[in-house]
């Protein structure tokens, strides 16, 4: 009977080692995917914040410039607000194409494809 128990013990040990290695591989892939996703997210947030600062400076300059041209800073502010409202409406109409589809493709590439984007 001792001869039959040894291969089963070896198979059991090999199976356990295989499952441990697969678990470690899953943990590493998950960590890689999450770190890549978070780095993309925080990079995007940083870019958005810098873009917002630039847009605020442009808007302020535009208000001052329009105010000088038409003689009223309040009217310049309303004109600039109208420009940003038009941009907002365009972004709302294009939100799926611009944002949703690109984020879905990004996450599919991160978790299922190449990690280099």
Secondary structure, DSSP 4 states (H G I P E B T S, - for coil): -HHHHHHHHHHHHHHHHHHHHHHHHHHHHHHHHHHHHHHHHHHHHHHHHHHHHHHHHHHHHHHHHHHHHHS-HHHHHHHHHHHHHHHHHHHHHTHIIIIIHHHHHHHHHHHHS-S--
